[in-house]
C-alpha cells in the first residue's frame, strides 16, 4: 500500500488506521500475555508508553496477576464494567476462529473498533462488527501501525539507519 486512499485486502485505508490511532486512546487487549517476551506484551508496553490506556483481557490470568500494573479481566464485559473509561478499541491477540465471540462482546460493550493482530483474520467477525457500526482492522499490528505513523519503529530495533549488508 503506497497511497493514502488505497485499501488493503480488509477494507481499511492507511488514512483510516491513522484516524483510529489518533482518535481513540483506550485499548482492551484480548489475549495480552503475562510473558514479557511475547509479541502482545511488546505491543502493550509500546502503546502504554505512547499514551494509550491498556486494559488487559486474558481469562487464564484474570484475578491471578496484574499485567503492566493493571488488573487482568476474564472478558470484555468484565473489563468494560470495571474500567473507568469506555473501551474504544478491542485489539485481538487470539486465533482467528475465536474472534467472532470477541466481536460480539465488542459490540455489546460499545467499542468503536475491532482490531485483529497480524495473521488474525475472521470474515465472520468482521461482518458482525461492521454491521454494528464498528471499524474493523485485520491482519495488522497496532504497535507497528503507530510506529509507522509516529516514528517509533526504532523502539524495537527497526529502522535504525544501520546498513548491515553491502551491495
Buried (B, 14 or more C-beta within 10 A) or exposed (E): EEEEEEEBEBEBBBEBBBEBBEEBBBBBBBBBBBEEEBBBBBBBBBBBEBEBBBBBBBEEBBEEEEBBEBBBBBBBEBBBEEBEEEBBBBBBBBEBEBBBBBBBBBBEBEBBBBBBBEEBBBEEBBEBBBEBEBBBBBBBBBBBBBBBEEEBBEBBEEEEEEEEEEE
